[in-house]
Amino acid sequence: MRFPPWAVASSLLACAPTPPKSPVDQKVRLSEQAPPVGYVQVRALSIQSGKGCGLLAERGSREDADQKLRIAADKLGATYVQVTGRREPGPNHLCLEHEYHVSGVAYRAPGFPALSSAAPPSSAAPVPSSAASATVPTLPHALLNFDSDATVGKPARSTDRTSVALSLAPGDGAGTALSVSHRCQGSEPQALLAVWFDLGRIDFRSAKALSLRVKPDAALTLSVSFMDGNRTSWTQQPAPLTPGVWQTVTLELYKFWHNPYGPPGDKPSAPMDLTAVSAFGIAPKDCADGHYLLDDVRLE
């Protein structure tokens, strides 16, 4: 009896042995439950699989996000991650997303030594356009720090359905941080909840990533943007943040995607120009009432 090709393939797949777990799968456990008694908290983690939205986006997956979370925890010497949030891709006001996000808190078992976080993997840097006169910072370089008389930024204008209020508040430790309270009703675009900061002209080409410290009152997904030398907006949306704790969010520059809702005169077809970045912006991804603290925005 002759079997059709699809039946043979299905039979082979059914008989194939289960692939063995990788070493990191065996070392790091993911669970939504609290860690066993005696485990030591290391730090909060936010992971993204995939990039961007629309037809040209890089598709992510839950499995890849979980694997990246295990790898990040393993680099810190952690053996357990309590998963605190997941966000699967879906439509937003821009396009159909392809990003899977997962966040959690890493812990290490009693007796396991703490390890320093490894540097992010190298990647092809965005291609800059013509050179411009800009400050070339020594890394790491603080872009925004609210411990002194730094400006608190420029919030989006208030409407009858949205508002953003800024002030200084006690931060992480003895310093101060930027307090951002936002109100939003309906399905207003996130631009109406944005806060923008003037950076002057800073050359980002020697940097690999942007990092920032954030403490949200409730679960929160942020949309982080910068304005490049072409006055074009580039955006990244990290994994949902863990409420009530300070956490460091690190965003690799090559993962930022072009935001089609930029200012008049931008160049959406041009490559990312890191020679003279002029502004940094941040906003909640979704329309909701909330509050978060922001501090220590830097280049790494």
C-alpha positions in Angstrom: 0.0 0.0 0.0 1.4 3.4 -1.0 1.0 6.3 1.5 0.7 9.9 0.4 3.8 12.1 1.2 1.9 14.0 3.9 1.1 10.8 5.7 4.8 9.7 5.6 5.9 13.0 7.0 3.3 13.0 9.7 4.4 9.5 10.7 8.0 10.5 10.9 7.2 13.5 13.0 5.0 11.4 15.3 7.9 8.9 15.8 10.6 11.5 16.2 12.1 11.7 19.7 11.4 14.7 21.9 14.4 17.1 21.6 16.5 17.3 24.7 16.3 20.3 26.9 19.1 22.9 26.5 21.4 23.5 29.5 19.8 26.8 30.3 16.3 25.2 30.3 17.6 22.8 32.9 19.3 25.5 35.0 16.6 28.2 35.0 12.9 27.5 36.0 10.1 29.9 34.9 6.9 30.0 37.0 4.2 32.4 37.9 4.5 31.2 41.5 6.6 32.8 44.2 10.1 31.3 44.5 10.9 28.7 47.1 11.8 30.0 50.6 15.3 31.2 50.9 15.8 32.3 47.3 17.5 35.6 46.9 16.1 38.3 44.6 18.5 39.4 41.9 16.6 41.9 39.7 13.6 42.5 37.5 13.8 41.5 33.9 11.9 42.6 30.7 12.3 40.6 27.5 11.0 41.1 24.0 10.9 38.6 21.1 10.3 40.0 17.6 10.5 43.6 16.5 8.1 46.2 15.1 4.8 45.8 13.4 3.3 45.5 10.0 4.4 43.4 7.0 8.1 44.1 7.4 8.3 43.3 11.1 10.4 40.6 12.7 8.0 37.9 14.0 8.5 36.9 17.6 7.2 33.9 19.6 6.3 33.1 23.2 8.9 30.2 23.2 11.7 32.6 22.0 10.7 35.2 24.7 10.8 32.5 27.4 14.2 31.3 26.2 15.6 34.8 26.1 14.3 35.3 29.7 16.1 32.2 30.8 19.3 33.2 29.2 19.2 36.7 30.7 18.5 35.2 34.2 21.3 32.7 33.7 23.8 35.5 33.0 22.9 37.0 36.3 23.5 33.7 38.2 19.7 33.3 38.7 18.0 29.9 38.8 14.4 30.9 39.1 12.2 33.6 37.5 8.8 34.5 38.8 6.9 35.6 35.6 4.9 38.8 36.4 3.6 39.8 33.0 3.0 38.7 29.5 1.8 40.6 26.4 1.2 38.9 23.1 1.1 40.8 19.8 -2.1 42.5 18.8 -3.4 45.5 16.8 -2.7 49.0 18.0 -3.4 52.4 16.4 -0.3 52.0 14.2 -0.5 48.5 12.7 -0.5 44.8 13.7 2.3 44.0 16.2 4.6 41.0 16.0 6.2 41.3 19.4 5.9 39.0 22.4 6.9 40.5 25.8 7.5 38.8 29.1 8.7 40.3 32.4 9.6 38.8 35.7 11.8 38.9 38.7 15.0 36.7 38.8 16.1 34.9 41.9 19.1 32.7 42.7 19.0 29.6 44.9 20.7 29.8 48.3 24.5 29.3 47.9 24.6 30.3 44.2 27.1 33.2 43.6 25.9 36.4 42.0 27.2 37.0 38.5 27.5 40.4 36.7 25.2 41.0 33.7 26.9 40.3 30.4 27.1 42.9 27.7 24.3 42.8 25.1 25.2 40.8 22.0 26.8 42.8 19.2 24.7 43.6 16.2 25.0 45.5 13.0 24.8 49.2 13.8 22.2 51.4 12.0 23.7 53.2 9.0 24.1 56.9 9.7 23.5 59.6 7.1 25.7 62.6 6.5 27.8 63.6 9.5 26.5 66.5 11.7 28.1 68.6 14.5 27.1 67.0 17.7 28.4 66.1 21.2 30.2 62.7 21.3 29.7 61.4 24.8 31.9 59.1 26.8 29.9 56.0 27.7 28.0 55.3 29.8 26.5 58.8 29.5 23.6 60.2 31.5 21.0 61.9 29.2 18.5 62.7 31.9 19.0 62.8 35.7 16.5 64.5 38.0 18.7 64.8 41.1 19.6 68.5 40.3 17.8 71.3 38.5 17.2 69.4 35.3 14.2 70.3 33.3 11.2 68.1 34.0 10.4 67.8 30.3 7.5 69.0 28.0 4.3 67.1 28.4 1.7 66.7 25.6 -1.0 69.3 25.7 -4.1 68.5 27.8 -7.4 67.7 26.1 -10.9 67.0 27.5 -10.0 63.3 27.6 -6.2 63.3 28.4 -3.7 65.1 30.6 -0.2 64.7 31.8 1.2 66.2 35.0 5.0 66.4 35.9 6.7 67.0 39.2 9.8 65.9 41.1 9.4 63.2 43.8 11.7 61.0 45.9 13.5 58.5 43.7 15.5 55.3 44.2 17.7 55.9 47.2 18.5 59.5 48.3 17.9 61.1 44.9 14.9 62.5 43.2 13.0 61.3 40.1 10.5 62.6 37.6 6.9 61.8 38.7 4.5 61.4 35.7 0.8 61.2 36.3 -1.4 60.6 33.3 -5.2 60.5 32.7 -6.8 59.1 29.6 -10.3 58.1 28.6 -11.4 56.2 25.6 -8.9 55.1 22.9 -6.9 58.2 22.5 -3.5 57.8 20.7 -0.4 57.5 23.0 1.1 60.7 21.6 -1.4 62.6 23.8 0.3 61.1 26.9 3.9 61.7 25.8 6.6 63.6 27.6 9.5 64.9 25.4 12.9 66.1 26.5 15.3 68.3 24.4 18.7 66.6 24.2 20.4 69.3 22.0 22.5 67.4 19.5 24.1 64.2 20.8 26.0 61.6 18.7 24.6 58.2 19.6 26.9 56.2 17.2 29.2 54.9 19.8 26.3 53.6 22.0 24.7 50.2 21.8 21.6 50.9 23.9 19.4 53.3 25.9 18.6 52.4 29.5 16.2 54.0 32.0 15.0 53.4 35.5 11.3 53.2 35.9 8.9 52.4 38.8 5.2 52.2 37.8 2.4 52.1 40.4 0.6 49.4 38.3 1.4 47.1 35.4 2.5 49.4 32.6 3.8 49.1 29.0 5.8 52.1 27.8 6.5 53.4 24.4 10.0 54.9 24.3 11.2 57.1 21.3 14.0 59.3 20.2 14.3 61.8 17.3 17.2 61.2 15.0 19.2 63.6 12.9 16.5 63.5 10.2 13.9 64.5 12.7 12.4 61.1 12.3 11.0 59.3 15.3 12.2 55.8 16.3 10.2 53.8 18.8 10.5 50.6 20.9 8.0 49.1 23.3 9.6 47.0 26.0 7.9 44.2 28.0 5.3 45.2 30.6 6.9 46.5 33.8 6.5 45.0 37.2 4.4 47.3 39.5 5.8 48.8 42.7 9.5 48.2 42.2 12.3 50.1 40.5 13.6 48.3 37.4 16.2 49.0 34.7 14.9 48.8 31.1 17.6 48.4 28.5 16.7 49.0 24.8 19.2 48.1 22.1 19.3 50.9 19.5 19.1 48.5 16.5 15.7 47.3 17.8 14.0 50.6 17.5 11.5 50.8 14.6 10.5 53.8 12.5 7.4 55.5 13.9 5.2 56.6 10.9 3.6 59.3 13.0 6.6 61.6 13.1 6.7 65.4 12.9 6.2 67.3 9.6 9.4 67.2 7.5 10.8 63.9 8.7 12.4 61.4 6.3 10.6 58.1 6.8 12.5 56.4 4.0 16.0 57.4 5.3 18.1 55.1 7.4 18.4 55.8 11.1 20.7 58.8 11.6 22.4 58.6 15.0 24.8 61.5 14.4 22.7 64.2 16.0 19.8 62.8 18.2 17.8 65.8 19.4 15.0 64.5 21.6 13.9 61.7 23.9 10.2 60.8 24.5 8.3 58.4 26.7 4.6 57.6 26.9 2.3 54.8 28.2 1.4 52.5 25.3 -2.3 52.3 26.3 -4.9 54.9 27.1 -5.4 54.6 30.9 -5.1 56.5 34.1 -1.8 55.9 35.9 1.4 57.1 37.4 5.1 56.2 37.2 8.5 57.4 38.3 11.4 57.9 35.7 15.1 58.4 36.4 18.6 57.9 35.1 18.1 57.8 31.3 21.5 57.0 29.8 23.4 55.7 26.8 25.4 52.5 27.2 
